[in-house]
């Protein structure tokens, strides 16, 4: 793929990660729980990886539990916090969470819990007054994502966690998009649960980690053997775990590059597209966002058509709508931000990594403007007395 700009969806496995994993698929195949030498070697490699992840987050290795993915981590954290406090039946979350949190919140609503969904403004930022007044005596948990996967907007997690602590309420954050892009120091971030996913930081798919602060209540979500000190049953995914450890080392090493060179490429892409394509807007706050993420919307265009045409030039990006899932509605994030319908359908997300180059940006800047022009010529709008009006033919 000449220009892979969909790194918020998944990342390539780093060469260093692949190199570390391969021996575990051949010679170092022991079960970390086994008592013999091969098992002991596997157990040592697993604990070394745990130490690397803890070092990257500045926490204790005993506070790290290996999971299969970010979704499992989110489910585990929420389940654990609620099961440990059965007398508390209120949850605070937001309208822009990942489905791994939103669908869990809806599940508990069906079980009789009350859920407060915080709103966001047009920049994707929370109403902090709404947040402060949302707490109740029976509030069990606050769950707020660290950085939004679509807009890249970064939440004020430290402030929100501190407010929750004043109310004696547990705090969970889905940091899947934030880890590796912005520095996270859990010694100075008063969250109780934090989730990360390997395939967002150049580790394989199928591996993640959950931080559970010491003294935070915990109930196992995966019941089985004694693995992870009884906190998560199931034979450990040693290749994935070792790969995640190496990926975390690389993420820490590359954090400055993310926030300088990668940010500069993102900004050049944004400036170039905004200058070349009229009727374009940036989705979300342009200051408090991830250094690698650009969510941009083009009026009177279907995002899926843009993606198909970009793919012909070897450019991979993401759409801002959920059409691929069978829905013609824009994504819940764009709807929550109040992005106008005529723009929301034409949203694209470009998400970069340290493996991207200036040539990738040049390719998009060369190919996307004429694509937009061609699509607008075919767009279902007509010129009326009051200008351009969108004609929605989806129901015909």
MARBANU-407450 format. One record per residue: residue in one letter; x, y, z of N, C-alpha, C in turn. Coordinates in steps of 0.05 Angstrom, whole numbers, padded with zeros to 5 digits, always signed. Last residue first. Layout:
aXYZXYZXYZ/...
This chain:
x-00702+00128-00054-00714+00124-00081-00702+00101-00095/x-00676+00143-00009-00701+00129-00005-00715+00122-00032/x-00632+00172-00024-00628+00146-00012-00654+00130-00011/x-00629+00222-00045-00642+00202-00062-00640+00174-00049/x-00631+00286-00025-00627+00259-00014-00643+00239-00029/x-00599+00339-00048-00622+00323-00055-00616+00295-00045/x-00578+00401-00020-00574+00372-00022-00600+00358-00028/x-00573+00460-00057-00589+00445-00038-00584+00415-00042/x-00541+00521-00067-00540+00492-00071-00555+00478-00049/x-00586+00578-00072-00559+00565-00073-00561+00535-00076/x-00638+00593-00074-00623+00600-00050-00595+00586-00050/x-00659+00573-00120-00658+00602-00117-00641+00610-00094/x-00615+00516-00132-00641+00530-00129-00638+00560-00126/x-00583+00466-00162-00580+00494-00156-00607+00507-00156/x-00580+00402-00131-00589+00419-00152-00586+00448-00143/x-00543+00341-00121-00554+00367-00112-00563+00383-00136/x-00513+00289-00121-00542+00293-00123-00552+00319-00110/x-00452+00295-00159-00466+00295-00134-00496+00301-00137/x-00418+00297-00201-00439+00275-00202-00457+00276-00178/x-00385+00338-00188-00399+00340-00213-00422+00319-00215/x-00364+00317-00142-00383+00339-00139-00398+00343-00165/x-00328+00280-00163-00352+00270-00148-00372+00292-00145/x-00290+00313-00187-00306+00294-00203-00331+00285-00189/x-00270+00341-00142-00283+00355-00164-00300+00337-00181/x-00248+00299-00112-00271+00315-00101-00286+00329-00124/x-00207+00284-00147-00228+00265-00140-00253+00280-00129/x-00175+00330-00147-00190+00323-00171-00211+00302-00166/x-00158+00326-00089-00174+00349-00100-00188+00342-00127/x-00128+00275-00085-00155+00279-00074-00170+00303-00085/x-00077+00275-00111-00099+00259-00122-00127+00266-00111/x-00041+00309-00085-00043+00309-00114-00068+00296-00124/x-00046+00299-00032-00051+00326-00041-00053+00327-00071/x-00032+00244-00032-00059+00252-00025-00065+00280-00035/x+00023+00249-00046+00005+00233-00062-00024+00241-00057/x+00045+00280-00005+00045+00290-00032+00024+00276-00049/x+00040+00243+00037+00025+00268+00038+00023+00280+00010/x+00077+00205+00020+00049+00197+00024+00031+00222+00024/x+00124+00234+00020+00114+00225-00006+00085+00216-00003/x+00135+00240+00073+00126+00264+00059+00114+00256+00032/x+00111+00179+00105+00131+00197+00094+00119+00221+00081/x+00098+00136+00162+00090+00152+00139+00112+00171+00130/x+00115+00113+00208+00124+00100+00183+00115+00115+00158/x+00090+00137+00249+00118+00144+00245+00129+00131+00220/x+00025+00150+00220+00043+00138+00239+00072+00146+00233/x-00041+00182+00213-00013+00176+00206+00002+00160+00227/x-00104+00182+00187-00089+00178+00212-00061+00167+00205/x-00158+00216+00162-00130+00208+00156-00115+00206+00182/x-00224+00208+00150-00204+00209+00171-00178+00199+00160/x-00275+00246+00118-00253+00227+00116-00235+00231+00141/x-00343+00259+00103-00321+00261+00122-00300+00239+00116/x-00392+00267+00078-00368+00270+00063-00343+00272+00080/x-00433+00267+00114-00431+00244+00096-00405+00244+00080/x-00425+00317+00139-00419+00292+00153-00416+00268+00135/x-00443+00358+00104-00414+00353+00108-00408+00326+00120/x-00497+00354+00106-00485+00356+00080-00455+00353+00081/x-00507+00355+00162-00512+00330+00146-00497+00331+00119/x-00459+00386+00204-00482+00388+00185-00483+00363+00167/x-00442+00359+00266-00432+00365+00239-00456+00365+00220/x-00453+00351+00320-00471+00368+00305-00460+00376+00278/x-00427+00315+00350-00414+00341+00347-00431+00361+00331/x-00460+00271+00344-00458+00283+00370-00446+00311+00369/x-00449+00259+00290-00476+00268+00298-00475+00282+00325/x-00396+00242+00295-00402+00266+00279-00430+00277+00285/x-00405+00197+00327-00387+00218+00336-00393+00244+00321/x-00437+00163+00298-00448+00174+00322-00431+00197+00333/x-00430+00176+00227-00422+00163+00252-00435+00177+00276/x-00489+00183+00185-00462+00189+00192-00456+00177+00220/x-00531+00130+00160-00527+00153+00178-00497+00158+00182/x-00540+00085+00133-00534+00109+00116-00530+00134+00133/x-00513+00022+00151-00528+00046+00158-00520+00069+00140/x-00480-00019+00139-00508-00022+00131-00525+00002+00138/x-00429-00010+00150-00442-00028+00169-00472-00031+00162/x-00413+00028+00115-00403+00001+00110-00416-00019+00129/x-00434+00075+00135-00448+00062+00113-00438+00033+00109/x-00421+00109+00176-00424+00081+00182-00436+00065+00160/x-00371+00159+00163-00398+00150+00166-00398+00120+00169/x-00321+00178+00151-00333+00187+00176-00362+00178+00179/x-00273+00130+00127-00296+00147+00124-00307+00155+00151/x-00202+00128+00122-00227+00118+00133-00249+00139+00128/x-00151+00106+00074-00161+00124+00095-00187+00112+00106/x-00100+00092+00030-00119+00081+00049-00126+00101+00071/x-00083+00095-00037-00086+00111-00012-00107+00099+00006/x-00078+00075-00088-00062+00063-00067-00062+00079-00041/x-00113+00095-00123-00086+00107-00124-00068+00096-00102/x-00158+00068-00110-00147+00063-00137-00119+00075-00140/x-00170+00091-00062-00158+00064-00061-00147+00057-00089/x-00197+00137-00077-00170+00139-00065-00155+00112-00066/x-00245+00113-00093-00228+00126-00113-00200+00130-00103/x-00264+00094-00045-00260+00076-00067-00242+00088-00088/x-00267+00141-00014-00249+00119-00006-00243+00101-00029/x-00307+00170-00042-00279+00181-00040-00260+00158-00033/x-00351+00137-00032-00341+00142-00060-00313+00152-00060/x-00356+00143+00023-00349+00117+00012-00339+00119-00017/x-00372+00196+00030-00346+00188+00039-00337+00162+00026/x-00403+00236-00018-00405+00211-00002-00377+00201+00004/x-00411+00307-00014-00396+00284-00024-00403+00260-00006/x-00426+00359+00003-00440+00346-00019-00425+00322-00031/x-00365+00381+00031-00393+00385+00027-00403+00371+00002/x-00321+00344+00069-00324+00358+00043-00354+00358+00037/x-00282+00343+00128-00307+00338+00115-00310+00356+00090/x-00232+00309+00165-00239+00331+00148-00264+00324+00132/x-00189+00295+00215-00217+00289+00206-00227+00313+00191/x-00127+00272+00227-00141+00293+00213-00168+00283+00204/x-00077+00254+00274-00104+00250+00264-00115+00276+00251/x-00030+00256+00302-00030+00241+00277-00057+00241+00263/x-00033+00282+00351-00016+00293+00330-00018+00280+00303/x-00100+00290+00376-00077+00273+00372-00060+00284+00349/x-00119+00355+00402-00124+00330+00387-00097+00315+00383/x-00130+00413+00416-00129+00389+00434-00137+00364+00418/x-00134+00442+00366-00112+00445+00385-00109+00420+00401/x-00179+00435+00337-00154+00434+00322-00130+00437+00340/x-00235+00395+00350-00217+00416+00360-00190+00413+00346/x-00276+00373+00294-00263+00371+00320-00244+00394+00326/x-00265+00371+00226-00282+00360+00248-00266+00359+00274/x-00258+00424+00183-00244+00406+00200-00263+00397+00222/x-00288+00430+00117-00286+00437+00146-00270+00416+00161/x-00298+00459+00053-00286+00438+00070-00284+00448+00098/x-00308+00491+00006-00329+00478+00022-00319+00454+00037/x-00251+00476-00038-00271+00493-00025-00293+00477-00011/x-00188+00452-00035-00216+00442-00038-00235+00461-00023/x-00138+00474-00025-00144+00464-00052-00173+00457-00056/x-00136+00488+00029-00131+00508+00009-00140+00500-00019/x-00147+00440+00054-00165+00462+00059-00161+00484+00038/x-00103+00409+00036-00130+00402+00028-00149+00425+00032/x-00059+00437+00061-00061+00433+00032-00089+00427+00022/x-00071+00434+00115-00069+00460+00103-00072+00458+00072/x-00069+00377+00122-00093+00393+00128-00093+00419+00114/x-00017+00365+00108-00039+00352+00094-00064+00369+00098/x+00011+00394+00146+00015+00400+00118-00008+00389+00101/x-00006+00368+00193-00013+00396+00189-00010+00404+00159/x+00017+00317+00185-00012+00320+00187-00021+00349+00181/x+00071+00332+00185+00059+00320+00161+00029+00323+00162/x+00075+00350+00238+00080+00369+00216+00069+00358+00190/x+00065+00303+00267+00046+00326+00269+00050+00345+00246/x+00111+00275+00252+00084+00265+00244+00064+00287+00246/x+00151+00309+00275+00150+00303+00246+00123+00293+00237/x+00126+00315+00331+00141+00335+00315+00137+00329+00285/x+00101+00274+00356+00092+00300+00363+00108+00322+00348/x+00127+00228+00337+00098+00231+00334+00089+00260+00337/x+00178+00237+00357+00173+00238+00328+00144+00241+00322/x+00168+00229+00411+00177+00256+00402+00172+00258+00372/x+00156+00174+00412+00136+00194+00420+00143+00222+00411/x+00189+00132+00401+00180+00148+00378+00161+00170+00386/x+00199+00106+00449+00222+00117+00434+00213+00137+00413/x+00148+00089+00462+00161+00109+00479+00184+00122+00464/x+00141+00052+00420+00123+00075+00423+00135+00097+00440/x+00181+00014+00430+00183+00031+00406+00165+00056+00409/x+00160-00008+00478+00187+00005+00478+00190+00024+00454/x+00113-00028+00457+00112-00006+00476+00139+00008+00479/x+00132-00068+00423+00118-00045+00411+00116-00022+00431/x+00153-00104+00461+00171-00090+00442+00158-00066+00430/x+00104-00118+00485+00125-00106+00501+00145-00091+00483/x+00076-00141+00442+00066-00116+00455+00087-00103+00471/x+00107-00187+00433+00106-00166+00413+00096-00140+00424/x+00096-00214+00481+00123-00205+00476+00124-00183+00454/x+00041-00222+00471+00050-00207+00495+00078-00197+00491/x+00039-00252+00424+00027-00226+00425+00037-00209+00448/x+00066-00299+00442+00076-00283+00419+00065-00254+00419/x+00030-00314+00486+00058-00305+00490+00069-00290+00467/x-00026-00309+00510-00017-00306+00482+00011-00296+00482/x-00039-00355+00564-00030-00329+00554-00020-00330+00525/x-00098-00391+00573-00069-00392+00567-00061-00366+00554/x-00145-00367+00620-00138-00372+00593-00108-00372+00588/x-00170-00314+00663-00165-00341+00656-00159-00345+00627/x-00148-00264+00699-00157-00268+00672-00150-00296+00663/x-00133-00265+00752-00149-00242+00743-00160-00245+00715/x-00098-00301+00773-00127-00306+00777-00145-00284+00766/x-00050-00283+00754-00055-00282+00783-00085-00285+00789/x-00052-00297+00701-00053-00269+00708-00061-00266+00738/x-00084-00361+00711-00067-00342+00696-00072-00313+00705/x-00111-00402+00733-00098-00384+00752-00082-00362+00738/x-00170-00412+00691-00147-00420+00708-00136-00398+00724/x-00230-00378+00692-00216-00402+00682-00194-00410+00702/x-00265-00322+00668-00262-00342+00689-00249-00367+00678/x-00260-00258+00654-00254-00284+00642-00248-00304+00664/x-00267-00220+00692-00287-00221+00670-00284-00248+00656/x-00257-00215+00762-00249-00226+00736-00273-00227+00716/x-00260-00152+00792-00274-00178+00790-00267-00190+00763/x-00233-00103+00835-00231-00119+00810-00246-00145+00813/x-00223-00037+00860-00237-00063+00861-00235-00077+00834/x-00157-00013+00872-00182-00010+00857-00196-00037+00857/x-00110-00028+00896-00132-00021+00913-00158-00014+00898/x-00073-00008+00839-00074-00022+00865-00096-00011+00883/x-00108-00001+00778-00092+00010+00799-00095-00006+00825/x-00100-00037+00722-00118-00035+00745-00101-00025+00768/x-00095-00036+00653-00083-00026+00678-00105-00024+00699/x-00094-00084+00604-00112-00069+00622-00096-00061+00647/x-00077-00095+00537-00070-00095+00565-00089-00077+00580/x-00077-00141+00481-00081-00115+00493-00073-00117+00522/x-00081-00176+00419-00067-00172+00445-00072-00144+00455/x-00101-00179+00368-00107-00201+00387-00092-00199+00413/x-00051-00159+00321-00079-00159+00330-00082-00182+00350/x+00017-00141+00341-00003-00157+00326-00031-00151+00337/x+00039-00072+00344+00040-00099+00354+00019-00115+00338/x+00031-00018+00331+00050-00034+00315+00057-00061+00327/x-00009+00003+00362+00018+00013+00366+00039-00006+00353/x-00057-00021+00353-00056+00008+00348-00028+00019+00351/x-00052-00073+00370-00051-00068+00341-00053-00039+00333/x-00056-00072+00427-00030-00075+00413-00030-00067+00384/x-00090-00025+00466-00092-00047+00447-00066-00048+00430/x-00108-00008+00534-00093-00004+00510-00095-00029+00492/x-00142+00025+00588-00141+00003+00569-00124+00011+00545/x-00145+00033+00658-00137+00045+00632-00132+00021+00613/x-00174+00051+00720-00171+00031+00699-00164+00045+00673/x-00169+00095+00752-00169+00069+00764-00164+00047+00744/x-00130+00155+00746-00150+00137+00736-00147+00110+00750/x-00097+00203+00757-00112+00188+00778-00135+00171+00767/x-00035+00211+00737-00061+00209+00724-00079+00191+00742/x+00016+00206+00754+00004+00232+00756-00023+00234+00743/x+00029+00154+00745+00034+00164+00771+00021+00192+00776/x+00019+00147+00692-00002+00138+00710+00005+00145+00739/x+00028+00184+00639+00043+00179+00664+00022+00172+00685/x+00036+00185+00571+00017+00178+00592+00033+00170+00617/x+00045+00225+00513+00057+00213+00537+00035+00208+00558/x+00013+00204+00452+00018+00225+00472+00028+00211+00497/x+00019+00158+00423+00017+00184+00409+00021+00207+00427/x+00021+00115+00456+00040+00116+00434+00040+00142+00419/x-00046+00118+00472-00021+00106+00478-00003+00106+00453/x-00094+00136+00448-00075+00155+00460-00048+00144+00464/x-00129+00097+00432-00118+00115+00411-00096+00133+00422/x-00139+00070+00481-00129+00055+00457-00116+00074+00437/x-00157+00084+00530-00134+00099+00519-00123+00086+00494/x-00213+00091+00563-00204+00076+00540-00182+00093+00526/x-00214+00096+00633-00210+00109+00607-00200+00089+00586/x-00252+00101+00692-00241+00084+00671-00237+00100+00646/x-00258+00112+00761-00255+00124+00735-00240+00105+00716/x-00303+00113+00818-00282+00100+00802-00282+00112+00773/x-00314+00165+00864-00325+00149+00842-00301+00138+00826/x-00311+00204+00903-00307+00176+00911-00316+00157+00890/x-00312+00255+00888-00338+00243+00893-00336+00214+00902/x-00259+00264+00878-00271+00280+00899-00299+00269+00907/x-00253+00230+00834-00241+00222+00859-00253+00238+00882/x-00277+00261+00794-00289+00235+00802-00279+00227+00829/x-00240+00302+00790-00267+00308+00799-00281+00283+00808/x-00197+00272+00770-00194+00286+00796-00222+00293+00807/x-00216+00257+00720-00211+00237+00740-00209+00249+00768/x-00219+00307+00695-00244+00292+00699-00240+00270+00720/x-00165+00322+00694-00184+00339+00708-00210+00323+00714/x-00144+00280+00662-00134+00285+00689-00154+00301+00705/x-00174+00284+00613-00177+00261+00630-00167+00266+00659/x-00200+00319+00572-00186+00328+00596-00187+00307+00618/x-00189+00284+00509-00206+00291+00532-00189+00301+00555/x-00173+00302+00444-00163+00292+00469-00180+00302+00492/x-00196+00283+00380-00198+00303+00403-00190+00289+00429/x-00199+00251+00337-00173+00254+00349-00173+00273+00373/x-00245+00236+00312-00237+00264+00310-00209+00269+00320/x-00243+00178+00321-00251+00191+00295-00240+00219+00292/x-00226+00164+00372-00215+00150+00349-00222+00163+00322/x-00208+00211+00421-00229+00200+00404-00217+00188+00379/x-00175+00194+00480-00174+00209+00455-00193+00195+00436/x-00196+00170+00526-00174+00189+00528-00172+00206+00504/x-00265+00163+00542-00242+00156+00526-00221+00178+00527/x-00293+00150+00605-00288+00170+00585-00263+00163+00569/x-00334+00131+00654-00319+00119+00632-00317+00139+00610/x-00344+00127+00723-00342+00145+00700-00325+00131+00679/x-00387+00092+00768-00364+00092+00750-00367+00115+00730/x-00429+00096+00804-00409+00075+00808-00384+00080+00792/x-00471+00138+00839-00454+00136+00816-00431+00117+00821/x-00506+00148+00881-00503+00120+00871-00487+00118+00846/x-00504+00203+00889-00494+00185+00910-00490+00157+00901/x-00481+00229+00826-00502+00223+00845-00490+00206+00867/x-00458+00276+00777-00452+00257+00798-00476+00254+00817/x-00467+00317+00741-00478+00291+00735-00475+00271+00758/x-00443+00365+00748-00469+00362+00761-00481+00334+00756/x-00396+00360+00720-00394+00364+00749-00421+00359+00762/x-00415+00355+00667-00401+00333+00680-00402+00336+00710/x-00436+00405+00657-00454+00382+00656-00441+00358+00670/x-00388+00433+00660-00409+00438+00680-00429+00416+00680/x-00361+00414+00616-00352+00406+00642-00372+00413+00664/x-00378+00389+00559-00389+00410+00576-00382+00402+00605/x-00323+00368+00517-00345+00363+00536-00353+00389+00550/x-00313+00376+00446-00305+00380+00474-00329+00378+00492/x-00322+00376+00392-00318+00350+00405-00310+00352+00434/x-00336+00424+00371-00307+00417+00369-00301+00390+00383/x-00388+00429+00382-00381+00425+00354-00352+00418+00350/x-00391+00392+00445-00398+00415+00427-00388+00409+00399/x-00423+00334+00473-00399+00349+00465-00408+00372+00447/x-00454+00305+00533-00454+00316+00506-00427+00329+00499/x-00453+00244+00569-00445+00272+00567-00445+00280+00538/x-00503+00205+00591-00486+00208+00568-00478+00237+00564/x-00516+00167+00647-00514+00195+00638-00494+00196+00615/x-00556+00113+00661-00532+00122+00648-00534+00151+00639/x-00580+00068+00709-00583+00094+00697-00556+00103+00685/x-00596-00002+00702-00578+00020+00710-00586+00046+00696/x-00627-00044+00683-00638-00026+00703-00620-00004+00713/x-00608-00072+00641-00609-00086+00666-00618-00068+00689/x-00605-00036+00601-00626-00056+00599-00629-00072+00625/x-00559-00010+00619-00585+00004+00619-00608-00016+00618/x-00521-00048+00607-00528-00044+00635-00554-00027+00638/x-00522-00042+00551-00528-00068+00563-00536-00065+00592/x-00505+00010+00545-00532+00003+00537-00541-00023+00549/x-00452+00003+00562-00469+00020+00577-00498+00014+00571/x-00434-00031+00521-00435-00041+00549-00453-00024+00566/x-00437+00004+00478-00455-00019+00479-00456-00033+00506/x-00398+00042+00493-00426+00050+00490-00445+00026+00491/x-00350+00012+00494-00360+00024+00518-00390+00030+00515/x-00344-00006+00443-00335-00024+00464-00344-00013+00492/x-00356+00038+00410-00377+00018+00416-00370-00001+00438/x-00325+00095+00441-00324+00073+00423-00346+00053+00429/x-00363+00156+00456-00346+00133+00462-00345+00112+00440/x-00394+00200+00452-00375+00196+00431-00356+00173+00437/x-00426+00211+00495-00440+00203+00470-00420+00196+00448/x-00399+00182+00555-00403+00203+00536-00417+00192+00511/x-00418+00167+00624-00400+00163+00601-00407+00185+00581/x-00432+00145+00688-00428+00169+00671-00409+00161+00649/x-00481+00104+00719-00456+00106+00704-00456+00133+00689/x-00511+00076+00777-00510+00098+00758-00482+00099+00746/x-00519+00043+00821-00532+00036+00795-00532+00059+00775/x-00492+00009+00875-00491+00034+00859-00500+00028+00831/x-00492-00040+00897-00512-00022+00908-00512+00005+00892/x-00450-00068+00875-00477-00074+00866-00498-00055+00876/x-00392-00062+00862-00409-00042+00876-00438-00046+00868/x-00368-00099+00832-00356-00095+00859-00373-00076+00876/x-00393-00095+00784-00398-00119+00800-00388-00116+00829/x-00372-00046+00766-00400-00048+00773-00406-00072+00790/x-00317-00057+00757-00325-00035+00775-00354-00038+00784/x-00320-00102+00722-00308-00104+00748-00317-00082+00767/x-00346-00080+00676-00357-00103+00691-00347-00104+00719/x-00306-00043+00662-00333-00034+00669-00347-00056+00686/x-00261-00076+00653-00260-00054+00672-00288-00046+00681/x-00280-00112+00613-00270-00122+00639-00271-00100+00660/x-00292-00078+00570-00313-00094+00583-00304-00103+00611/x-00240-00058+00560-00262-00040+00567-00284-00055+00581/x-00213-00106+00546-00204-00089+00569-00226-00071+00578/x-00241-00123+00501-00241-00140+00526-00233-00123+00550/x-00228-00080+00467-00255-00086+00474-00257-00103+00500/x-00172-00085+00460-00183-00062+00475-00212-00067+00484/x-00153-00155+00472-00158-00131+00455-00168-00108+00473/x-00141-00195+00507-00140-00202+00478-00143-00177+00461/x-00096-00176+00560-00122-00183+00549-00119-00190+00520/x-00057-00175+00619-00058-00179+00590-00086-00188+00582/x-00053-00125+00668-00065-00151+00661-00066-00153+00630/x-00013-00089+00712-00019-00095+00684-00030-00123+00681/x+00004-00082+00763-00021-00069+00756-00029-00073+00727/x+00054-00104+00768+00031-00119+00779+00004-00107+00772/x+00087-00063+00749+00081-00086+00731+00057-00103+00742/x+00064+00003+00763+00076-00022+00773+00069-00045+00755/x+00077+00055+00714+00061+00042+00735+00075+00017+00744/x+00089+00084+00665+00098+00092+00692+00079+00082+00714/x+00081+00064+00616+00058+00078+00628+00065+00090+00655/x+00129+00039+00604+00118+00058+00585+00095+00075+00596/x+00133+00004+00647+00152+00026+00645+00142+00048+00626/x+00092-00032+00635+00090-00016+00659+00109+00009+00658/x+00115-00054+00589+00089-00039+00587+00086-00021+00611/x+00160-00078+00610+00163-00058+00590+00137-00041+00587/x+00138-00115+00646+00154-00093+00656+00158-00071+00636/x+00114-00150+00610+00097-00135+00629+00112-00111+00640/x+00159-00171+00585+00141-00154+00570+00123-00138+00588/x+00179-00199+00628+00195-00178+00617+00178-00159+00600/x+00139-00237+00633+00143-00217+00654+00160-00194+00645/x+00147-00267+00586+00122-00254+00591+00125-00232+00612/x+00198-00288+00594+00194-00269+00572+00168-00253+00576/x+00187-00321+00638+00206-00299+00641+00202-00278+00619/x+00153-00359+00614+00143-00342+00636+00161-00318+00640/x+00188-00383+00578+00165-00368+00568+00154-00349+00589/x+00223-00407+00615+00233-00387+00596+00211-00370+00585/x+00187-00443+00639+00200-00422+00655+00211-00400+00637/x+00176-00477+00596+00155-00461+00608+00166-00438+00624/x+00227-00500+00591+00215-00485+00568+00192-00467+00578/x+00234-00525+00641+00252-00503+00633+00239-00486+00610/x+00169-00536+00674+00195-00543+00663+00210-00519+00651/x+00119-00518+00690+00141-00518+00710+00168-00525+00698/x+00076-00473+00654+00089-00499+00658+00113-00497+00676/x+00056-00424+00642+00048-00436+00668+00062-00462+00674/x+00073-00411+00591+00085-00396+00613+00077-00408+00641/x+00089-00464+00549+00067-00451+00563+00078-00437+00588/x+00139-00455+00496+00129-00465+00522+00105-00450+00533/x+00165-00443+00449+00136-00447+00448+00124-00456+00475/x+00214-00426+00420+00206-00417+00448+00176-00419+00451/x+00217-00444+00366+00231-00457+00387+00221-00451+00416/x+00168-00418+00337+00185-00441+00330+00196-00455+00354/x+00144-00374+00355+00128-00391+00338+00143-00416+00329/x+00183-00347+00380+00162-00358+00397+00143-00376+00381/x+00214-00326+00339+00225-00349+00354+00203-00362+00372/x+00178-00283+00321+00183-00307+00305+00195-00331+00321/x+00177-00238+00354+00155-00258+00356+00164-00284+00343/x+00219-00205+00342+00217-00215+00369+00197-00238+00371/x+00208-00192+00289+00233-00206+00296+00232-00219+00323/x+00161-00162+00295+00161-00188+00280+00185-00204+00287/x+00182-00118+00322+00162-00135+00335+00161-00162+00321/x+00215-00096+00284+00227-00105+00309+00208-00123+00324/x+00177-00081+00244+00197-00102+00239+00210-00113+00265/x+00110-00074+00269+00137-00064+00266+00157-00086+00261/x+00052-00085+00233+00069-00096+00254+00098-00087+00249/x+00013-00027+00217+00030-00049+00209+00046-00059+00233/x-00049-00015+00254-00022-00008+00245-00007-00032+00234/x-00117+00007+00247-00097-00013+00255-00070-00004+00243/x-00144+00056+00253-00159+00031+00250-00141+00007+00258/x-00107+00095+00255-00125+00093+00278-00143+00068+00277/x-00082+00091+00206-00069+00079+00229-00086+00079+00255/x-00089+00101+00152-00111+00091+00167-00101+00078+00193/x-00056+00110+00108-00063+00132+00126-00088+00125+00142/x-00009+00088+00067-00028+00077+00087-00032+00099+00108/x+00008+00089+00006+00002+00110+00026-00019+00100+00045/x+00019+00040-00022+00037+00063-00024+00033+00084-00002/x+00017-00024+00000+00000+00000+00000+00018+00025+00000/
